[in-house]
């Protein structure tokens, strides 16, 4: 970029500066299209469009939730391993 603020003209809208929130929404919609199959809609009509969007958003939220749970479980596993390691060192006098 040449230092100018991003505009929404690249998205096909009227040329207006994009704020931080608009840039974040554009990023989110781009990821939904790429990773959660929002780019291609196999459902018919306006209800199908809305349902496709809801399903893509639900998949996005589910992935975020699963990543958070996995991160917490790994942290608990790490803490338990460290506690067992320390207990073993104290029992054998190598601390």
C-alpha positions, -999 to +999 in steps of 0.1 A: +000+000+000+011+035-006+002+048+028-034+057+019-062+042+040-080+012+026-113+020+008-143-002+003-141+004-035-121-028-038-152-046-025-175-030-050-190-004-027-188+034-030-154+048-023-153+055+014-125+050+039-127+018+059-125+021+096-108-006+118-141-023+123-149-024+086-115-039+079-121-065+106-155-074+091-140-077+056-113-100+070-139-121+087-161-124+057-131-134+036-122-162+060-158-174+061-158-176+023-125-195+021-127-218+051-164-224+057-177-226+022-196-194+022-185-185-013-207-212-029-244-215-018-262-247-027-294-236-009-323-220-028-338-186-022-334-159+004-340-184+032-312-205+018-289-176+017-296-168+054-293-204+064-260-207+046-247-177+064-259-189+098-243-223+092-210-208+082-210-185+113-218-215+135-190-235+121-166-205+127-177-202+163-175-240+168-139-240+156-130-211+179-146-229+208-128-262+200-094-244+197-100-227+231-109-261+248-079-278+232-056-250+245-070-253+280-066-290+280-030-288+268-023-263+296-038-286+322-018-315+308+014-295+310+007-284+346+000-320+356+032-332+339+052-305+357+037-314+390+045-351+385+080-343+374+086-321+405+071-348+428+094-374+413+124-351+419+115-345+455+110-383+462+144-392+447+162-362+461+175-349+428+161-314+434 
